[in-house]
Amino acid sequence: MLSIGELAERAGVTVKTVRFYSDRGLLPEAARSAGGHRRYRPEALDRLRLIRSLRTLDLPVGDIDRVLDREDAWEDVIARQLEELGSQLAALRWRRAALHLLGEGTGEERADRVRLIGAFLDGALPPDTAAPARFWRRVLPVRLPARQVSWIIDAAVPQPPADPTPAQVLAFARLHALVTMPCPPGQDWRPPPPERDPEYRPVVLYDGLGEAYDLASPALRSGRAPHEGEALDCFVSAYAHAHGARDTPGFRRHLSLRLDRTAHPVMDRYWRLAAELATPHTPTLGAAHDWLRTALATSVQEPRGGPHPAAPRRRRGAQRP
């Protein structure tokens, strides 16, 4: 049997440390002496060394208690610790990039960046995406089904990069400032419902736009210029069927003019900032929309010598019920 002092000496720790683990049940006593002093079996030395090793890895005492007494708890405890460590590393990377950003620029720029970063971090690293998600719930048409709201937010809200550059920290800070600024009096970021159009169905529109954006993505990733084709046909069809109209040359010209008139500077700036945060070669919804809008504008331009000679091609199955 070992006294508490002998056990501490052999393990290279203090008596206070042995008493701490004993009081919390991690290091059971074998007996007490006649004078009430703790006594430990020799195998307690190996257990104490194991406890110290686990504490060196920053495992909480409660988790150590679990893994010492339950073999099946190891996997769960380690997985949770790895997840926490990943969050801590991401926070450190954001902190490093933010410090590099503040080290750049003039004094006036630095002061502005401190204000922007302080507003979106709010003590949390890496930053969350709650503010952009709230922005989209405010912008989207009312009474959209939950499934549509979900996919739009998932696709439209950029995720904070795990290892950001200083420029990405600044882009996220500016994006946060943009989506949290108050709407100017008398204005609304939500697209207004079409006037005198009782047949307008936003559910049909957003379903069709999602399909059109997917079809346009390969061309954006490969750097192809906007052009006619299946993606554009799907894009126009979405607007036509949402308004109870037909895809005709006249409708395409009207749609092109309407999309140009309704372009919004806030949304344009949002998509520019989102593009800086997106994964390389992953086009944003805004980039896909602009590509299709440009393809439409190009296709409806009247060639020299007269109007557009023929109706645009329509892909098979583009019509929606």
N, C-alpha and C positions, 0 to 999 in steps of 0.2 A: 504494500500500500504506500502511496506517495502523499506527502503533505502538500498543501497548496503552494508552499514556498518551493518545495522540490520540483513540483510539476512546472511551475513558472520558470524556474531556472533552466530546466532541461529543454523547455520549448523556446526559451529566449524571449519571454514576455514578462510583464509585470504581474504581481499578485493581484493588483486591481483588475487587470484584464481577465484573469482566470475567474475571479469572483463575478465579474460582469456576465460572462458567458454561463456560469453556473446558475446565477440568479434567474437567467432567462430560459433555463432548461436545456441549453445546447450542450452542456457538459455535466452530465449527472454525477452526483457524488456517490461513492460506494458506501460510505459510512461516516460517522463522526467519532472523534476520540472522546475519552472520558471528560476532557475539558471542553468539548464542543467544537473542536477544530475539524475542518473538512479533511476527508481522506479520499483518495482516488486510486482506481486500479491502474496498472501499467498501460493498458490499452487506451486510457484517456489521453496519453501523450500524442498518439497518432490522430485521435479525434480532434485534439486542440490544434495540431498542425494543419489539419484539413480545414478547420474553421478559419484559421488565419489566412490560408491560401485563398479561400473563397471571399473573405473580406477584402483581400488585396485586389480582387476583381470587382470590388464595389457591389457585391451582392448584399441586399438588405438582410438583416438578422432574421426576419420572418421567412424569407426564401431559403436561407441556410437551414433553418429548422425543418422546412418541408423536405429538402433534398437529402438531409441526413437520415430522416426516418422513413422516407418513401422513395423507392427507386424509380417509380413511374413519374415522379414530379420533376426529374432532371430536365426532360425535354421541354416541358412547358415553361419552366423558370428560365432556361437558357434562351428560348425563343423570345420571351418577353424582354429579357435584358438586351438581346440583340436589336430588337425593335426600338427600345429606348435609346440605345447607343446610336442607332442610325439617325434618330431625331436630333440628338445632341450634335452629331457631326454635321448634319444639315444646318443647324443653327449656327455652328461655328463658321461654316463656309459663307453663310449670309452675312455674318458679322464681319468676316475678313473682307468680303467684297464691298460692304458698306463703308468700312474704314478706308479702303483704297479709293472709293469714290469721293469721300470727304477730303482726302489728301490731294485731290486734283482741283484745278480751277482756281478762280480768284476768290477773294474774301466774300464778295457779294454772292457769287455762285455757291460757295460753301454754305453760307447762311441759309440760302433757299433750299439746298439739298438737305440740310439738317432738319428744316421744318417739314419737308416732304417725307423724309424717312421716319421721323418721329411720329407723324400722323398715321402711317400705315402699319408700323411695327407694333406700337402700343404695348411694348414689353414682350411680344411674342415673336419667336424666331423658330423656323422660317414663318413668314406671314401666311395667314389663311386666305381663303377665297370667298368669305361670307359676303363682303361688300359688293364685289362684282355679281355674285348670284342674286343679291337683293336688287341690284340695278336691273338685271334682266327680267326679274319678276315684275318690276315696275314698268318696264318698257313694252313687254309683250302684250298683245291684245288680251282683253279680259275673256274669261270663260274658255280658254284653251284647255284641252284635256291634260291631265297630269303627265301622261306619257310624252306628250309633245313638249311641254315645259321642261321635263327632265332631260330629253335628248338635246334640246336647244342649249340649255345651261351647260350641260356636260361638254358640248362641242364649242360653245362660245367663250367660256371662262378659261383663261390660260392657267395652267398649274404652275406654282412657283418652281423654278429649276432647282434641282438638288445641289448643283454647284454653279451658282450664278456668276456672271461677270459683273463688274461695276456698272456697265451700261444697262444690264438687265435689272439690277437693283433700282436704278433710276427710272427705268421704264415701268416697273411694277409700282413704284411710288407715285409716278405721274398717273398711272391707270387708276390707282386707288383714289387719288385726288379728283380725277375726272368723274368717277362713278359716285362719289359721295358729295359732290358739290350740289347746292340747291338748284332746282330748275328755275330759270329766269321767270319773273312774273308774266303771266299771260301766255306762256308757252308750255308745251307738253312734249316730252320725248316719245311718248307712245304714238305710233302711226295712227292718224285719224281714220275712221271708217269712211269708205268711199261715199260721196254724196249721192243720194237718190239711187242707191243700189241695194235693194232689199234682198237680192240673191247672194250677196257677198258671204262667202264661207271661209273664214280664216283657217279652219281645220284642214280643208282641202288644199289651201295655198301652202301651208307649212309642210304638209306631207310631201307635196310635189317638189317644193324647194329643196327639202332634204335629199330627195332622190337626184335632183339636178346637180346639187353640189357634189354628191358622190361621183356622178358621171364626169364632172369637170375636173375632179382632183388629179387624175393621171396626166392630163394636159398641163396643169399648173406645175406638177412636180417635174415634168420633163422640159418645162420652159417654152411650150408651144404657144404661139400667138393666139388670141381669141379667134374662133372660127365657127362656122355653122356645123351642125351635126346633131347627134343624139342628145347631148347635154343641153344644147340650146333649145331643141324641140321640147324637151321635158320642162325646161324653165318656163317657156312661153305657155305651154299647156297648163302648168300649175296656176298661172295667173288667169288664163282663159276660163278654166273650169271653176275656179274660186269665184268668178264673177258671172257664171252662167253664160259665157260667151264662146265663140268659136275662134280657133286659131286661123286667122286670115292675114293677108299682107297689111290690110288696114288696121287690124288689131295690133299687129306688131309695131307699126309706126306709132300708134297711139301709146302703147305700153312703153316704148323707148323714150318718148317725150315725157311721160309721166314719171318714169324712174329717174330721169335727169332732174326734173323739177323737185322731186321729193328727197333728193340726196341731203343728208343731214351732217353738218360739220362735227357735231359731237360724236356721232357714230363713225365718221371717217377717222377721227383722231383715235377713237377706241380701237379700231382694227389696226391702225398703224402701230400702236403700242403693243397690242396683242401679238402682232407678227414678230416683234422683237423678243417675245417670251416663248414663242412656239418652238417645238422641236424642229431641227433643220429638215427641210424638204416636206414639211407638213403644212399644207395651205390652210389658212383660217377660213371660217365661213365668209368673212368679209372679203377675202381675196377671191374666193370662188364666186361670190355675188358680183364683184366688180368685173371679173373675167367674163361672166355671162352677160352682164349689162353691156360691156364693150362689144362682145360678139353680136349682140342684138343690134346695137347702134350701127355697127359696120354692115350688117346684113340688110338693113332697111335704107341705107343711103342710096339715093337715086343715081344710077349710072348716067354718064353723059349720053344725051340723045333721047331721054325719056324716062318714065317711071320704071320701077322694078318690073321686069318682064314676066315673072311667074311667082306663084305662091311658094312659100318655103316648103322644104321637105318635111314630112311628119313621120316620125318613127312608128313602127307597128306597135300597137298596144299603148300608145301615149294617151289615148282618151281614157278618162276616169269616169266611173258611174256617177 
